[in-house]
Amino acid sequence: MSSPTIESIETSKDNTIKLMFKEGFHCVLIPLKNNKTTLCISSQVGCAMGCEFCLTAKMGFIRNLTQGEIVAQFEESFNYLKEYSKQNQIYAHQHITSIVFMGMGEPFNNYTNVISSIKFLNSKYSYPYKKITISTSGILPKMKEYVNTNFPSHLAISFHSAIQEKRDILMPYLKPFPITDLVEVCNEYSRQRKAGMMIEYIMIEHFTDLEEDLNALLQIDFEQNINFNLIPLNGSMKINDITYYASSMKRCEEFKQALRDKGYKCFIRFNMGEDIEAACGMLSEGRE
Ligand code: SF4
């Protein structure tokens, strides 16, 4: 099979770079502080999970990426960054300092190829396992398998609501996996390791950011080494004819403080690359 080829490259106002491959998938280079760059990788073309807030969901599931296609996202990004960094101060002297499986697709629905591509990156390029994070929407059986194998890369979960009915609305295909069971696996994983699970929580005004949402989240007994990442909704989301937007920064700060007061690490993730549709939950073939 021939290697995937880049069809086009877009750079956003904040210097986020989206590399689009002819084969229908994308990856995104995100410049961070302190000369760091994160590469956000796709694991599928489209996605079957149907999350309400996600543009990729609208494509439906098309296919799994092969190991070669996953690795190519790293190789092409690395080569592009080498050239681009000569012309652009933001990326000067930068390397890919971390990789996240947070692009198109549910990585645990393509478990074998995701794991084998990480092993390949480690064996061929000595890319450290611990610089890689797999983010799952919460495919419980695969999470358990991952925890049992003690695979060294980090794990994150798109948690998004501690209220079962709300999570079921936001992530309808995850209904078979109740929050209580997910929390158990998150805690099991976190007990095994120094760095605990990363819990991603989407901040949607009047939907996930109410007092009842915060109380439900604080009532869960997560292990103390668990980290929270609050992610303001990108763009908007429509449910039952009501359009929802991101929570205010003030509300995000209140959530952050409440979680920190309970002893957890908590950060607000600022969305990068929104103008080129490279931000979280915005990767798709094209916007409607
Ligand atoms: S948020 Fe992730 S799991 Fe959900 S539909 Fe989008 S790509 Fe799939």
Residues whose N, C-alpha, C, O or C-beta is under 5 A from the ligand:
A	BS01	SF4	C47 M49 G50 C51 C54 T56 A57 G103 M104 G105 E106 S137
